[in-house]
Every structure is written in structure tokens, then in C-alpha cells.
Amino acid sequence: MSEPLTPESTVVVVGASLAGLRAAEELRHERHTGPIVIVGDELHVPYDRPPLSKQVLSGKWDVERIHHHTPDKLDALGLEFRLGRRAVSLDTDARVVTCADGSELAYDGLIVATGTTARTLPGTEGMARVRVLRTLDDCLGIRADLAAAGPEARLVVIGAGFIGSEVAGTCHGLGVAVTVVEALPTPLGRVLGDQMGAACARLHRDHGVTLVTGVGVDRLSSDPGGSDPVVVHLADGTDLAADLVVVGIGVVPAVGWLDGSGLSLDNGVVCDEGLFAGDAVVAAGDVARWSHPSLGEQLRVEHWTNAAEGGAMAARNLVAGTGAAEPYAPVPFFWSDQYETKIQVIGLPGPDDEVVVAGGSEEEGKFIALYRRGDRLRAVLAFSQPRQLMAYRPLLAAGASFDEALALSRG
Ligand SMILES: Cc1cc2nc3c(=O)[nH]c(=O)nc-3n(C[C@H](O)[C@H](O)[C@H](O)COP(=O)(O)OP(=O)(O)OC[C@H]3O[C@@H](n4cnc5c(N)ncnc54)[C@H](O)[C@@H]3O)c2cc1C
């Protein structure tokens, strides 16, 4: 049971990114006048990650453009940033967060917003020109490696998930020779199912990007001097030489610092319907796994809109206390820009759902696909049909039947 917060109390936010910033903004919006301390282990003030695999990677946008706020607007929020500082432990009885430099931060309310970190390939730690893409520094590193490799640069992307596929598309646009390796039969098959995974595969192949599917990576080797290509050894015996390898094989929730805190940790920070993880502790964004009240499932969502909406909701509930907390029941939404295609999904698609293309044409790469589970509409996916997609949002919010969705698609 968490009591409501008084407006003068101290709130500590761990994680200086989207969920943490939105939470802090919401606290000020709720007229919280007390100190708000934001701890972040990156050196940057909060910035937006989606452009890292798109406009910043391509060089279309300057880095300044991805900051959420101008310095003046950020100052006006009156937040106390502790950047370059890593939280290493939490004592929920004493209500203290301890950082790697030994500093201790006492709180009345705590917001956990530490997100996720990119999974790496075992054995590649410290290997030059083998990178992941999670942070601005990762993005600038990829750009530097590509620039150093020159106009004949060869990139191997391991993993055709959202990040890997976007990196492939953006780098292809820069004239880089790209090969994508995916262990599963189709890109994104685990999220969207194989039929829509095949549509994603076409995006790569139609652009002349080599896509190798159904083959795992055995190991990587590189010359310690760093001048020879990195070699990606595939499980089928093929060797791929690369000037740069980007590993996009998913993420893991950043919860190590919470070991021993007494919070429940299981594929993220386990929260109730109102995002409470413990007494005076809420969690939001990629790190939070909560009981979605209407979907009846424990969810952890790794997308932008959830971090923004969940951050704000966690802050409101922290202020209100558990007695007056609102359940967090968003209709999940995400997008991904690959080549010239905008992929958008509302709802929760599953790989085993039945998929019906209900508008547009797969051949033209512009269509709407409906996901059915039982007699319910489970999710809607759009390839470059943003306006049409949004018409289905109210149906998903209302838990509509699949037949209602089909009727909508027929006009
Ligand atoms: C390259 C890229 C492209 C993306 N594109 C899209 C897209 O097109 N569409 C979409 O919907 N989503 C996209 N996403 C996902 C979206 O950016 C994330 O869902 C969102 O950033 C999650 O925000 P968050 O605040 O929960 O966590 P994060 O953004 O992961 O931030 C967590 C912060 O906490 C810090 N931290 C972690 N542990 C500690 C600690 N112990 N102490 C202090 N600080 C700590 C981390 O360093 C990080 O700065 C993309 C993500 C990436 C990386």
C-alpha cells in the first residue's frame, strides 16, 4: 500500500530517457513542487532513440534535433540531473538509491525507468567494428566506422528485428553493401508471424539487400590489429567478410541494479495494474512488466509510445497512491521505418494469430492486415497506410470482434 505523495516530497527517477523524462514532466504538470532528481548513466540529457536507426544514422538530422527539449524548456522544469551516474542498488526500507560513485539519494517516491540494454553476441566483447545500436554513442560509432570504411563499405547486420532491419535500410540508402542474417525463417516472424514476416523480407530483397534466413551465426573472428575485415562465420559454413557488423538480436531489461532490493524481477520489474512495483516505487517504459487490465496478460513493451504514456501514468499514480491509482490499459502501438515503408502496428499481434489482408495490396507494399485470435480482433498492421490504420484503434480499445473489424474494412 503506497500513500499519496505530498507536493513537496522528493522524487528520484532512475533512467534519464523517455519514460523518466515524461514521468518528471507529468509530476510538474500535477503541481509537484518538490525536488525531482533524475539519475542517468549516459552523459547526455534525454534524447529520442528512434532517429538513431533512421535520420541520425543517415546523417539527415543533426544530433541536436533528437533532444526532447531545448535547454531553456528543460531548465524550466526544474529537474536535478545526475548524469554519467549509475544506480547500483536500492534499499526500499530506507528509501535510498545508491550510485556507483558511492553517492546516496533518499526518496519519498521512486520511478524506475532504466529501460533495456542491447543483447550482445558472446565472444564479441571488445571486438573492433562489431557494434550494437541502443545509444547515441553507439550510433555515432557506427557512422564513424562506415565513414572509415569508405564508399565500398560492407555491412553485415545480425538479426532482422526492428533495429537490424532499420539499420539495413538506412545503410543501404547510404550506398553501403548490406547483408542481413536472420536465424528464423523470416524477419520479425516471432512478432508478426511468418506471413507478414515474408512481407518484411520482400522489403530487403526488393531493394537488393542480401537477406540470409534460417541460418544462425556460429562465431565472429577479427584481426586484433583491426585492419582486416571482420568475418562472420555462419552455421552452414558460409563466411561473410564485413567492414562493420551490427548485432541486433534483442534487448534485456536493465534490472541488475535492483538485485536484492526485494522488488519482483522477472523479465523486467514486475508491477501491478497501476505500475506500482513496491511501496512508493513505480516503474515505466521498456523495463516495466505489468498486468494489463483489459488484455489480462503480463506485458513488457519495448516501444516508444508505451514509454511516453507509461512514464506519465506511473507519475500520476505515484502521486495518487495505490488507493487512487488508475489501471494502465493502453492499446499498444508501434512503428518502424524500413526503406520507404512505414510499418505500424496497433494491438498485440502474435505469431500464431490468423492474418487476413483486409485492404490494399501486399504486392504493392501498401496494405492493412488484421490479426485474429478466436473471434476477437487482436491487432492491426499497416504497411504505409497510416490513416486507414487509425480507424481500427477504437475497435481494439473496445475489444471488438474480428467480424466488426472485417465490416469496417469493407466500408
Ligand atoms: C535505435 C532505436 C530505434 C528505435 N525505433 C523505434 C521506433 O521506430 N518505434 C518505436 O515505437 N520504438 C522505437 N524504439 C524503442 C524506443 O526508443 C524505446 O521503447 C524507448 O526508448 C524506451 O524508453 P525508456 O525510457 O523506457 O528506456 P531507455 O530509452 O532504454 O532509457 C533507459 C535509460 O536508463 C539508463 N540506465 C539504465 N540502467 C541505469 C542505471 N542502473 N543507472 C542509471 N541509469 C541507467 C540507460 O542508460 C538509458 O539512458 C527504438 C529504440 C532504439 C534503440
PDBQT file of the ligand as one rigid body, heavy atoms in Angstrom, charges set to zero:
ROOT
HETATM    1  C1  LIG A 501      17.779   2.609 -32.412  1.00  0.00    +0.000 C 
HETATM    2  C2  LIG A 501      16.383   2.545 -31.858  1.00  0.00    +0.000 A 
HETATM    3  C3  LIG A 501      15.295   2.812 -32.670  1.00  0.00    +0.000 A 
HETATM    4  C4  LIG A 501      14.003   2.737 -32.177  1.00  0.00    +0.000 A 
HETATM    5  N1  LIG A 501      12.958   2.983 -33.008  1.00  0.00    +0.000 NA
HETATM    6  C5  LIG A 501      11.699   2.873 -32.555  1.00  0.00    +0.000 A 
HETATM    7  C6  LIG A 501      10.595   3.091 -33.425  1.00  0.00    +0.000 A 
HETATM    8  O1  LIG A 501      10.762   3.385 -34.605  1.00  0.00    +0.000 OA
HETATM    9  N2  LIG A 501       9.344   2.964 -32.915  1.00  0.00    +0.000 N 
HETATM   10  C7  LIG A 501       9.111   2.636 -31.603  1.00  0.00    +0.000 A 
HETATM   11  O2  LIG A 501       7.957   2.522 -31.202  1.00  0.00    +0.000 OA
HETATM   12  N3  LIG A 501      10.146   2.430 -30.756  1.00  0.00    +0.000 NA
HETATM   13  C8  LIG A 501      11.423   2.546 -31.188  1.00  0.00    +0.000 A 
HETATM   14  N4  LIG A 501      12.477   2.325 -30.346  1.00  0.00    +0.000 N 
HETATM   15  C9  LIG A 501      12.204   1.957 -28.946  1.00  0.00    +0.000 C 
HETATM   16  C10 LIG A 501      12.095   3.174 -28.029  1.00  0.00    +0.000 C 
HETATM   17  O3  LIG A 501      13.120   4.079 -28.283  1.00  0.00    +0.000 OA
HETATM   18  C11 LIG A 501      12.148   2.679 -26.593  1.00  0.00    +0.000 C 
HETATM   19  O4  LIG A 501      10.963   1.949 -26.371  1.00  0.00    +0.000 OA
HETATM   20  C12 LIG A 501      12.264   3.812 -25.585  1.00  0.00    +0.000 C 
HETATM   21  O5  LIG A 501      13.493   4.467 -25.723  1.00  0.00    +0.000 OA
HETATM   22  C13 LIG A 501      12.149   3.257 -24.164  1.00  0.00    +0.000 C 
HETATM   23  O6  LIG A 501      12.324   4.315 -23.275  1.00  0.00    +0.000 OA
HETATM   24  P1  LIG A 501      12.705   4.055 -21.757  1.00  0.00    +0.000 P 
HETATM   25  O7  LIG A 501      12.835   5.409 -21.150  1.00  0.00    +0.000 OA
HETATM   26  O8  LIG A 501      11.803   3.076 -21.151  1.00  0.00    +0.000 OA
HETATM   27  O9  LIG A 501      14.136   3.331 -21.770  1.00  0.00    +0.000 OA
HETATM   28  P2  LIG A 501      15.501   3.701 -22.453  1.00  0.00    +0.000 P 
HETATM   29  O10 LIG A 501      15.287   4.611 -23.605  1.00  0.00    +0.000 OA
HETATM   30  O11 LIG A 501      16.211   2.409 -22.671  1.00  0.00    +0.000 OA
HETATM   31  O12 LIG A 501      16.272   4.529 -21.340  1.00  0.00    +0.000 OA
HETATM   32  C14 LIG A 501      16.722   3.996 -20.136  1.00  0.00    +0.000 C 
HETATM   33  C15 LIG A 501      17.850   4.869 -19.630  1.00  0.00    +0.000 C 
HETATM   34  O13 LIG A 501      18.231   4.414 -18.343  1.00  0.00    +0.000 OA
HETATM   35  C16 LIG A 501      19.655   4.337 -18.281  1.00  0.00    +0.000 C 
HETATM   36  N5  LIG A 501      20.020   3.373 -17.241  1.00  0.00    +0.000 N 
HETATM   37  C17 LIG A 501      19.935   2.016 -17.303  1.00  0.00    +0.000 A 
HETATM   38  N6  LIG A 501      20.365   1.460 -16.141  1.00  0.00    +0.000 NA
HETATM   39  C18 LIG A 501      20.732   2.501 -15.347  1.00  0.00    +0.000 A 
HETATM   40  C19 LIG A 501      21.263   2.573 -14.016  1.00  0.00    +0.000 A 
HETATM   41  N7  LIG A 501      21.467   1.478 -13.276  1.00  0.00    +0.000 N 
HETATM   42  N8  LIG A 501      21.536   3.806 -13.514  1.00  0.00    +0.000 NA
HETATM   43  C20 LIG A 501      21.310   4.932 -14.246  1.00  0.00    +0.000 A 
HETATM   44  N9  LIG A 501      20.825   4.910 -15.498  1.00  0.00    +0.000 NA
HETATM   45  C21 LIG A 501      20.521   3.706 -16.038  1.00  0.00    +0.000 A 
HETATM   46  C22 LIG A 501      20.023   3.898 -19.680  1.00  0.00    +0.000 C 
HETATM   47  O14 LIG A 501      21.391   4.148 -19.980  1.00  0.00    +0.000 OA
HETATM   48  C23 LIG A 501      19.094   4.775 -20.511  1.00  0.00    +0.000 C 
HETATM   49  O15 LIG A 501      19.643   6.046 -20.729  1.00  0.00    +0.000 OA
HETATM   50  C24 LIG A 501      13.788   2.395 -30.820  1.00  0.00    +0.000 A 
HETATM   51  C25 LIG A 501      14.889   2.111 -29.990  1.00  0.00    +0.000 A 
HETATM   52  C26 LIG A 501      16.170   2.185 -30.499  1.00  0.00    +0.000 A 
HETATM   53  C27 LIG A 501      17.350   1.871 -29.603  1.00  0.00    +0.000 C 
ENDROOT
TORSDOF 0
